């Protein structure tokens, strides 16, 4: 069969879905848009179909309450639509370290269907999985049935992200644009934190960072650096800009010299066009890219992640608001541990010192994000055993190798001044320390 004969309609693809099937779709921009947008149309004939996704980007009616008997969704990383639907009873988070997301899920359950977005086949019959190889290739190898939505708007990326058309059962012709993550702005707090972090990134470092106000500010502050490398889970538009400026060139890397190494990409259309057949950007299997032992092979590795709440012993909650899942662990522990294993490496956790939170009275109140104890039910994303440096707009707390007593003092020092006395009292009341010593 030539690959032209493998093209089917989305309706035909949906006809393969049976009750109790386990379906996996791609991460973020690699999600199968046509399939997910039409999946609800078979709700009347299927029950208990489980879909595993990660940071979904396409609208889908399967998240609506009326489809709870037909579809379950288990997500490795929540996006807004999963947060909104979490109360329906058929949505659940999969606790994971990103580099083990595929292997542990496959240990639990065999994949019946993999469906994802991809580039068009090249003249040799190879398709690029395009914008993610976090877990996609592993599930393609595991699945009973593989369906790819091939799309001329998706970049043909390089690395170990290519798959021959012979390994695919069916193709769907798609023409939607890759979902974009717009370049964010940053505020004064972000800028202050960005400057503190940039000061800890010497020339020749190999960096990992994500998206959001703080990472955007960090990227801006890194423009004055030289010879940076990238080994990251996520390729961002900010990284593209630094590469275009020559700040990122990878010349000092110990592995994949001269290459930006990532496992998935989400950014602007400009970034997607920059990635198309670009030999300086390689997407590799997430099980390898995010393995701490892989990360550690590059010297001077700097991992930059954000958190939502840090307690006075160093526990970082970066994914939930109490017991309510908000996002996911992603590769925070992978990269933080790998960076500290690296020669002269460091791991940085950044957060604002305060946030505005709605209280029981319905009004918003300013609260400290450096806390004596995490909010009840909070998921610990990075354990206190693995934390290194914590940064707020008030400074840097270096915690590697410190005692809990040391941590209390250092973390209170970077908390907002209006909460510092209260935190000292809480530290004693909670039994974290026996008495105040500063």
ABEGO torsion letter per residue (X at the ends): XBAAAABBBAAAAAAABBBGBBBBBBBEAABBAAAAAAAAAAAAABBGBBBBBBGBABBBAAABAAAAAABBBBBABBBAAAAAAAAAGABBBBBBBAAAAAAAAAAABBBABBBBBBBBBBAAGBBBAGABAAAAAAAAAABABBBBBBBAABBBBBEAABBBAAABABBBBBABBBBBBBBBBBBAAAAAAAAAAAAABBBGBBBBBBBEAAAAAAAAAAAABBGBBBBBABBBAAAAAAAAAGABAGAABABGBGBBBBABBBBBAAAAAAABGBAABBBBBAAAAABAAAAAABBGBBBBBBBABBBAAGBBBAABBEABBABBAEAAAAAAAAAAABBGBBBBBBBBABBBBBBAAGBBBBBBABBABBBBGBBBABBAAABBBBBBAAEBBBABGBBAAAAAAAAAAABBAAAAAAAAAAAAAAGABABBAX
